[in-house]
Amino acid sequence: MKTATRKRERGQVVVFTALGMVCLMGFLGFATDIGILWRDKVNLQKVADAAAIAAAAQLIPGAGNNYTAAAQDSAAQNGVTNGTNGTVTVTLGTTYHPNAIQVYVSQVERTYFMGVFGFRTMTVGASAAAGLTNGNGCLFALDTNPFKQEGMTMNGTGDIDAPQCQIYDNSGLNMDGTSGIIKAQSVYVSGSYSPGNVTPVPITGTVPVPDPLAYWTAPTPSGACASNPNLSSGTVSPGCYHGLTLSGSVTMSPGLYIIQNGALNLNGSGSGITGNGVTIFIDGANGGTFSSVNGSNLTAPTSGTSGTCTSAGCNGMLIWDTESTGKAQQGLAFGPGNSTLTGILYFPNASLKWHGNVTTTLNADVLAASYVFDGTININNYVLTGSQDPLFLTPTILE
C-alpha cells in the first residue's frame, strides 16, 4: 500500500516539475523578448532624436522649412524608412512647446517566445521633440564633405571641455587620439563617427545645420587703408590696415579693424595685446590672411544690430575671416596661445588646425569649415551669455 502511494507521489512530482519547467521557460522567454524589444526601443530613440534635430534645423530662417522631409530623410539614414520598414510621423507643436517639431518613429518587431501566447509581433516606438533655442550652439563644423570624413578630427591628447555647448558637425567626427576627450552638452554629427571618448555619445545621421551667420553683410573700409603699424607698445586705433602686426603690450581701441593685403599677427607678452569692444575683419578677397593670435585678451562689442557692422564693430563678432583654405591638416594654424578670447570666431571658408594651449580660455562661439585639434587643448565653455550672443538659433531636444 505504501509502495503504491509513493509511486503516485512520485508521479505527481514529475507532473509538477514539468509544469514548473514550462512556467520557468515561459518567464525566461518572456524576459528575453522584453529585453530585445527594449533594445529596439533604445535604438529607435536615437533615430527619433536625430530626426527631430534635423527637422528643427529647418525652422532656422532661410533653411527652407521642409521639416517633414528632413526628419524622414534623417530617419532613413539611420535605418527607418517611412512606409517601408517603419513609420516616421512628424507634427508641429507639442503641449508644452507649440513651436517645436515632434517626431514619432515606430517599427513592427518580431517576437520569439511570446508568439506561443499569440503575440507574434509588437510595435515599438519612440518620440522626440526639438525646437530652436538661443545661445547653446557654440562649435560648428560647417563643411558638408561628400565623404563625411572632414568635420572634426581629434589627434593626440586633445581635450575639448565645453559642458554647456552644443556641437554641430556637418561632416564626420574622427577620434584618432588614444586619449582625446570631448565633453559637451550634446554632439550632433551628419556623417560618420569614429568612436572615442565623447560625452555624451554623439547623435549621428543628422541633416547638416545651415550656417547661422550666413546672412551677415561683410564690412568695407570707409577710407584708405594704412600700412602695417607693427607696434610693440602703445595704442592702435580701429581702421583698415595692410596687415596688422602687434607684439609686446599694445592696447587695441574699441571699433572695427579691417585687414587687407597682409596678415593679422598678434603676439603679446607682458600684459599682452588687450582690446575691449573689438572686431577684426580679415578680408580674404583682398589679400587679408590670418597668422596668429597669441598673448591676447580680446572682447567683442556687445551692442549694435546683428548682421550689420559699423565703425564701432559688429555685435558679438571678435574675429571674422573670409579667406578659404584646404583641408584642416593643411589649413590655418590657429593657436591661440596664452590668450582669453570672448566673442564669435567666424571662419566659414577655412579649415583650422588648433595646436591649442592650456593657458588659453575661449568664451566664444566658433564656426569654421572643419577642424583638427592637435596636442593638448583645454577649452572651457564656448558659450557666450545674454545679449552677447546675437543669433545662434540652434536645434535642441526639448522633450
C-alpha positions in Angstrom: 0.0 0.0 0.0 2.8 2.4 1.0 4.6 1.5 -2.2 1.7 2.4 -4.4 1.3 5.7 -2.5 4.9 6.6 -3.1 4.6 5.8 -6.8 1.6 8.1 -7.1 3.5 10.8 -5.2 6.5 10.4 -7.5 4.2 10.8 -10.4 2.8 14.0 -9.0 6.3 15.4 -8.5 7.1 14.7 -12.1 4.0 16.5 -13.3 4.6 19.5 -11.0 8.3 19.6 -12.1 7.3 19.6 -15.7 4.7 22.3 -15.2 7.3 24.3 -13.2 9.8 24.0 -16.1 7.2 25.1 -18.6 6.4 28.2 -16.5 10.1 28.9 -15.9 10.9 28.6 -19.6 7.9 30.8 -20.3 9.1 33.5 -17.9 12.6 33.2 -19.4 11.3 33.6 -22.9 9.1 36.5 -21.9 12.1 38.2 -20.3 14.2 37.6 -23.4 11.6 39.1 -25.7 11.2 42.1 -23.4 15.0 42.6 -23.4 15.1 42.5 -27.2 12.1 44.9 -27.5 13.7 47.3 -25.0 17.0 47.3 -27.0 15.0 48.1 -30.1 13.3 51.0 -28.3 16.6 52.4 -27.2 17.8 52.3 -30.8 14.6 53.9 -32.1 15.0 56.7 -29.5 18.4 57.6 -31.1 16.7 57.6 -34.6 13.9 59.9 -33.2 16.3 62.3 -31.6 18.4 62.7 -34.8 15.2 63.1 -36.9 13.8 65.8 -34.5 17.1 67.7 -34.6 17.1 67.6 -38.4 13.5 68.8 -38.6 14.1 71.6 -36.1 17.0 72.8 -38.2 14.6 73.5 -41.0 12.9 76.2 -38.8 16.1 78.4 -38.9 15.3 81.4 -41.2 16.4 80.6 -44.7 16.7 76.8 -44.2 13.5 76.0 -46.2 11.0 74.9 -43.5 10.8 71.4 -45.0 10.8 69.8 -41.6 8.8 66.7 -42.5 11.2 65.7 -45.4 14.2 66.5 -43.2 13.0 64.2 -40.4 12.1 61.4 -42.7 15.4 61.7 -44.5 17.4 61.6 -41.3 15.4 58.5 -40.1 16.1 56.8 -43.4 19.8 57.4 -43.0 19.6 55.7 -39.6 17.7 52.6 -40.9 14.0 53.5 -40.6 12.4 54.4 -43.9 8.8 55.8 -43.6 6.3 53.4 -45.2 8.9 50.7 -45.9 10.2 49.3 -42.7 8.6 51.6 -40.2 6.7 54.9 -39.8 8.1 58.4 -39.2 5.3 60.8 -38.1 6.2 64.5 -38.0 4.0 67.2 -36.4 4.5 70.8 -35.5 3.8 71.7 -31.9 3.6 69.9 -28.6 1.6 70.5 -25.4 4.5 72.3 -23.7 6.4 73.6 -26.8 4.0 74.9 -29.5 6.8 75.8 -31.9 8.7 72.5 -31.6 8.8 69.7 -34.1 7.7 66.3 -32.7 8.8 63.1 -34.4 7.4 59.6 -33.6 9.3 56.7 -35.0 7.9 53.1 -34.9 8.7 49.7 -36.2 6.9 46.3 -36.0 9.3 43.9 -34.3 9.0 40.1 -34.3 8.8 38.3 -31.0 10.1 34.8 -30.3 8.7 33.2 -27.2 5.7 35.5 -26.8 4.4 34.1 -30.1 3.4 31.0 -28.2 0.7 33.2 -26.4 -0.4 34.8 -29.7 1.8 37.8 -29.6 3.9 37.2 -32.7 4.8 40.9 -33.3 4.9 44.0 -31.2 5.0 47.7 -32.3 7.9 49.5 -30.7 8.1 53.3 -30.9 10.0 56.3 -29.6 9.3 60.0 -29.8 11.3 63.2 -29.5 10.6 66.9 -29.8 13.1 69.5 -30.8 12.9 73.3 -31.3 15.1 76.3 -31.7 16.9 77.7 -28.7 19.2 80.7 -28.5 22.8 80.5 -27.4 23.8 76.9 -26.9 25.2 76.1 -30.4 28.8 77.2 -29.9 31.0 74.9 -32.1 30.1 74.4 -35.7 31.9 72.4 -38.4 30.1 73.8 -41.5 31.7 71.8 -44.4 29.3 69.2 -45.8 32.1 67.0 -47.2 30.6 64.4 -49.6 32.7 61.6 -48.0 31.5 62.7 -44.5 35.0 62.5 -43.0 36.3 66.0 -42.7 34.4 67.8 -40.0 36.3 67.4 -36.7 39.4 65.3 -36.1 40.9 64.8 -32.6 44.6 64.0 -32.6 47.0 63.2 -29.8 45.6 64.2 -26.4 43.2 66.9 -27.5 40.7 68.0 -24.8 37.6 70.0 -25.5 35.8 70.9 -22.3 32.5 72.6 -23.2 29.8 71.2 -20.8 27.2 73.9 -21.9 28.0 73.7 -25.6 26.1 72.0 -28.4 28.5 70.8 -31.1 27.3 70.6 -34.7 29.4 68.6 -37.2 28.1 68.7 -40.7 30.6 66.1 -41.8 32.5 63.4 -39.8 33.9 63.2 -36.3 37.2 61.3 -36.1 38.6 60.5 -32.6 42.0 59.4 -33.8 43.8 60.1 -30.5 44.1 57.4 -27.8 43.2 59.8 -25.0 41.4 62.7 -26.8 38.3 63.9 -24.9 35.2 65.8 -25.9 32.8 66.9 -23.2 29.8 68.9 -24.3 26.1 69.4 -23.7 25.3 67.5 -26.9 27.1 66.5 -30.1 25.3 66.1 -33.5 27.2 64.6 -36.4 25.8 64.4 -40.0 28.4 61.9 -41.2 30.4 59.0 -39.7 31.7 58.8 -36.2 34.9 57.1 -35.2 34.2 56.1 -31.6 36.2 57.6 -28.8 35.9 59.4 -25.5 33.0 61.7 -26.3 30.4 62.7 -23.6 27.5 62.4 -24.4 27.6 59.8 -27.2 27.1 61.8 -30.5 23.8 61.7 -32.3 24.6 60.7 -35.9 22.8 60.9 -39.2 21.6 64.5 -38.6 20.9 66.8 -41.5 23.6 69.4 -41.9 22.9 72.7 -40.0 22.9 75.8 -42.1 25.5 78.5 -41.4 23.7 80.6 -38.7 25.7 83.7 -39.7 25.4 83.4 -43.5 23.1 86.5 -43.5 25.8 88.8 -42.2 27.0 91.6 -44.5 30.7 91.9 -44.8 32.1 95.4 -43.9 34.1 97.5 -46.3 36.7 100.2 -45.5 35.3 103.8 -45.3 38.6 105.2 -46.4 42.2 104.3 -47.5 44.0 101.5 -45.7 47.1 102.4 -43.7 50.3 100.4 -43.7 51.1 97.8 -41.1 51.8 99.7 -37.8 54.0 96.9 -36.4 53.7 98.1 -32.8 55.2 96.6 -29.7 53.7 99.2 -27.2 51.2 102.0 -27.0 47.7 102.1 -28.6 46.4 101.2 -32.0 43.2 102.8 -33.4 40.5 101.0 -35.5 40.5 101.3 -39.2 41.8 99.5 -42.3 45.3 98.1 -42.4 47.6 96.4 -44.9 48.4 93.8 -42.3 48.3 94.3 -38.6 51.3 93.2 -36.5 51.2 93.8 -32.8 53.6 92.4 -30.2 54.7 93.2 -26.6 52.0 95.2 -24.8 49.6 97.1 -27.0 46.0 98.3 -26.4 43.5 98.0 -29.3 41.0 100.8 -29.0 37.3 99.8 -29.5 36.0 99.5 -33.0 36.3 97.7 -36.3 39.7 96.6 -37.7 39.8 95.5 -41.4 42.8 93.6 -42.6 43.7 93.7 -46.4 46.9 92.8 -48.3 48.6 91.4 -45.3 48.3 89.2 -42.2 46.8 89.5 -38.7 49.7 88.8 -36.4 49.2 89.3 -32.7 51.9 88.1 -30.3 51.6 89.7 -27.0 54.0 89.5 -24.0 53.9 91.0 -20.5 50.4 92.5 -20.1 49.8 91.4 -23.7 47.6 92.6 -26.5 44.3 93.9 -25.0 41.1 95.2 -26.5 37.6 95.6 -25.3 34.8 96.1 -27.9 37.0 95.0 -30.8 36.0 93.3 -34.1 38.7 92.2 -36.5 37.6 91.5 -40.1 40.1 89.7 -42.3 39.2 90.4 -45.9 40.3 87.3 -47.8 39.0 88.6 -51.1 41.5 91.5 -50.9 44.6 89.6 -49.6 43.9 89.6 -45.9 45.1 86.5 -44.1 45.3 85.1 -40.5 48.6 84.4 -38.9 48.4 84.3 -35.2 46.6 85.4 -32.0 48.8 84.8 -29.0 49.2 86.5 -25.7 45.9 88.4 -26.3 42.9 89.4 -24.1 40.2 90.5 -26.5 36.5 91.0 -26.2 33.9 91.6 -28.9 31.4 94.5 -29.0 28.1 93.9 -27.2 25.9 96.4 -29.0 24.7 97.1 -32.5 22.4 95.4 -35.0 23.1 91.7 -35.6 24.2 91.1 -39.2 25.5 94.6 -39.8 28.9 96.1 -39.0 29.7 99.7 -38.4 32.9 101.6 -37.5 32.1 100.6 -33.9 32.4 96.9 -34.8 30.0 94.0 -35.2 27.8 93.0 -32.3 29.3 89.8 -30.8 31.9 89.3 -33.6 35.5 89.1 -32.5 37.3 87.7 -35.5 35.7 87.2 -38.9 38.0 85.7 -41.5 36.7 85.2 -45.1 39.8 83.5 -46.6 39.5 80.0 -47.9 41.8 77.1 -47.2 42.1 73.4 -48.0 41.7 70.5 -45.5 42.3 71.2 -41.9 45.6 69.3 -42.0 46.9 72.0 -44.4 44.7 74.7 -43.1 45.2 77.7 -40.8 47.4 77.0 -37.7 45.1 78.6 -35.2 46.6 78.5 -31.7 45.8 80.5 -29.8 48.3 80.6 -27.0 48.2 82.4 -23.7 45.0 84.2 -24.6 41.5 84.9 -23.5 39.1 85.5 -26.4 35.5 86.5 -25.8 33.2 86.7 -28.8 32.4 84.9 -32.1 35.3 83.4 -34.1 33.9 83.0 -37.6 36.0 81.2 -40.3 33.2 80.0 -42.6 35.5 79.0 -45.5 38.6 78.0 -43.6 39.8 74.8 -42.0 41.6 75.3 -38.7 44.4 73.3 -37.2 44.3 74.0 -33.5 47.5 73.4 -31.6 46.0 74.9 -28.5 47.4 76.0 -25.2 46.4 75.0 -21.6 46.5 78.7 -20.6 44.0 79.8 -23.2 40.4 80.5 -22.4 37.8 80.7 -25.1 34.5 82.3 -24.2 33.3 82.1 -27.7 31.1 80.7 -30.5 33.4 79.1 -33.0 32.5 78.4 -36.7 34.8 77.0 -39.3 34.6 74.7 -42.3 36.5 71.9 -40.4 38.9 71.4 -37.6 41.9 69.3 -36.5 42.6 69.5 -32.7 46.2 68.7 -32.3 48.1 68.3 -29.0 46.9 69.2 -25.5 43.9 71.6 -25.8 41.8 72.7 -22.9 38.9 74.9 -24.0 36.4 76.0 -21.3 32.9 76.7 -22.3 32.4 78.1 -25.8 29.0 79.7 -24.9 28.5 83.4 -24.8 25.9 84.7 -22.3 23.0 87.0 -22.6 22.9 89.7 -25.2 26.4 88.9 -26.3 25.1 86.1 -28.5 23.4 87.9 -31.4 21.7 84.9 -33.1 22.6 81.2 -32.9 19.2 79.7 -33.1 20.1 76.1 -32.8 18.0 72.9 -32.8 17.7 71.3 -29.4 15.9 68.3 -28.0 13.1 69.7 -25.7 11.1 66.5 -24.9 
